[in-house]
Amino acid sequence: DFLPHMPALDIGDGAFDLLFNTYKDQRLGWGSNQYLVNEGKICDATRLELYLSAIGKNETEILEKKESDDLQYAKKRRKWDKRDG
């Protein structure tokens, strides 16, 4: 709930895995019992910024894949429409 809206992140497209795996990777460097949020409060704004930046590095690749997938689906759809007339 503490993340801003990110159009590239869709649960159906694997966003949860990206968020969770990035969190696990980032957390290794935070130290014992260190988190992004504790009792509803952001523990360290710099830590949060680094986490969001790490996620953002994937945004272009995600959007390009979505565009490619959409184009492939549109081609299939046209083919189906021609077939089904």
Buried (B, 14 or more C-beta within 10 A) or exposed (E): EEEEEBEBBEEEBBBEEBBEEBBEEBBEEBEEEEEBEEEEEEEBEEBBEBBBEBBEEBBEEBEEEBEEEEEEEEEEEEEEEEEEE
